[in-house]
Amino acid sequence: MHQTRNEVIRALPLPRKGTKYVAFALRNNNSAVSVVVALREMLHLASTSKEVNHMIHNKMIKINGKLVNDLHQPIDLFSILHADKSYKLIVLSTGRFAFEETKETSRPVRVIGKTAIKDKQIQYNLHDGTNLNSKEKINVGDTLVLDFENKVKKHISLEKGKSAIITSGSNIGKVGKIKEVSGKKLSLTIEGQSEEVVLQKTQIIVQ
């Protein structure tokens, strides 16, 4: 569950020099931060993985209101980590991940898939690994704002005119306005840039 420091994604704000190996997240390794990296390298709340395990054992760490049980557990983009304070994982316009203090108790998640199940319900798969059952009509690519009980507080459709943050690719961290949606792709104008960019729906989260 480790990779060399040179192999980590550019979004992780880690110095080039340091230990040879860095712990990666159990899933979504290209778009998430492991608990141990968050606490040790980014927030500096622990010096070693042993200290992180101690914090986990003493039930000091939560992600989106749920207790953490593994130091490799992923913290997905916009998820909320509670340690000494509450922090939200964001992506800066420089393309780097960062934690900012927050008092929020909900997070936005992108719908990445859906499957029909019993009782005319649909199971929606979300980018942070959450699954949600609902009879509401929700499209892949839409954003749901969930509280810590995974109840939907808001539904934001992916459509022309909506604002979106880019979550992967060369423009990661930048915010733009959707100009057109066609199939699995969309075009948007980025703040401060004159030319439109074409992206996959999976590369943005509608705000």
Secondary structure, DSSP 8 states (H G I E B T S, - for coil): -EEEGGGS-TTS---SSS-SEEE--SS-TTTEEEHHHIIIIIS-S-SSHHHHHHHHHTT--EETTEE---TT-EEETT-EEESSSEEEEEE-TTS-EEEEE----EEEEEEEEEEE-STT-EEEEETTS-EEEESS---TT-EEEEETT--EEEEE---TT-EEEE-SSTTTT-EEEEEEEETTEEEEEETT-SSEEEEEGGGEEE-
